[in-house]
């Protein structure tokens, strides 16, 4: 009977760990940045730059382009070491220090009635 309990507990642990949301959310002076290393995701204000040409991710930096055309380029980068976000286009440079947003999923979910 102890073996069944142990196996059940291990299976539950496996299911919970595999279904975890691995998104890390940052507030960069009002700009929401979402990074997920496992899924290679880089979302800036709702735009998934990880799905666009020019995307780059390593242990310390995430980079993506909003657009790259003859009229100019707009890109964003995030430094994972110092939590700094940078947005560049042809005319502007915006740099912001970011704060990690804690996720309390079990508090935000409403139970089924």
C-alpha positions in Angstrom: 0.0 0.0 0.0 2.9 2.4 0.7 4.2 1.8 -2.9 0.8 3.0 -4.3 0.9 6.1 -2.2 4.5 6.9 -3.3 3.7 6.2 -7.0 0.5 8.4 -6.8 2.4 11.2 -5.1 5.2 11.1 -7.7 2.7 11.1 -10.6 0.9 14.1 -9.1 4.2 15.9 -8.7 5.1 15.2 -12.3 1.7 16.5 -13.6 1.9 19.7 -11.5 5.5 20.4 -12.5 4.8 19.8 -16.2 1.7 22.0 -16.2 3.4 25.0 -14.5 3.3 28.3 -16.3 7.0 29.2 -16.8 6.3 32.8 -17.9 8.2 35.4 -16.1 6.4 38.8 -16.2 8.2 42.1 -15.7 6.8 45.6 -15.3 9.2 47.9 -17.1 7.9 51.4 -16.2 4.4 50.4 -17.5 5.5 48.2 -20.4 4.7 44.5 -19.7 7.5 42.1 -20.8 6.9 38.4 -20.7 9.8 35.9 -21.0 9.6 32.2 -21.1 13.0 30.4 -21.6 11.4 27.0 -22.0 9.1 28.1 -24.9 11.6 30.8 -26.2 8.9 33.4 -25.8 9.5 37.2 -25.7 6.3 39.2 -25.5 6.4 43.0 -25.3 3.1 44.8 -24.7 1.2 41.8 -26.2 3.4 41.4 -29.3 5.3 38.1 -29.4 8.7 39.0 -30.7 9.8 35.4 -30.3 7.8 34.5 -33.4 9.3 37.2 -35.6 12.5 37.2 -37.7 15.6 38.4 -35.8 14.7 36.9 -32.5 17.6 36.0 -30.3 17.8 34.5 -26.7 20.7 33.3 -24.6 21.4 33.1 -20.8 21.7 36.9 -20.4 19.9 38.7 -23.3 16.6 38.5 -25.2 16.3 40.4 -28.4 13.5 40.8 -30.9 12.4 43.1 -33.7 9.0 44.6 -34.1 9.7 45.5 -37.7 12.7 45.8 -40.1 12.0 47.7 -43.3 13.6 50.3 -45.6 12.0 53.0 -43.4 13.8 51.8 -40.3 13.9 49.2 -37.6 12.1 48.9 -34.2 13.6 46.4 -31.7 13.4 45.5 -28.0 15.9 43.8 -25.8 15.9 42.6 -22.2 19.0 42.1 -20.1 18.3 39.2 -17.7 21.2 40.0 -15.4 20.2 43.6 -14.5 16.5 43.4 -15.5 16.9 46.3 -18.0 14.5 46.7 -20.9 15.5 48.7 -24.0 13.3 49.8 -27.0 14.9 51.3 -30.1 13.5 52.6 -33.3 14.9 55.0 -35.9 14.2 58.1 -33.8 14.0 56.9 -30.2 15.7 55.1 -27.4 13.8 54.1 -24.4 15.5 52.3 -21.4 13.6 51.2 -18.3 14.5 49.3 -15.2 12.1 46.3 -14.7 10.5 44.8 -11.6 9.5 41.1 -11.6 5.7 40.7 -11.2 4.8 38.0 -8.8 2.1 35.6 -10.0 -0.5 34.3 -7.5 -2.5 32.0 -9.8 -4.5 30.3 -7.1 -5.8 33.7 -5.9 -6.8 35.0 -9.3 -8.7 31.9 -10.4 -12.3 31.6 -9.6 -13.6 28.2 -8.5 -16.2 26.4 -10.6 -19.6 26.6 -9.1 
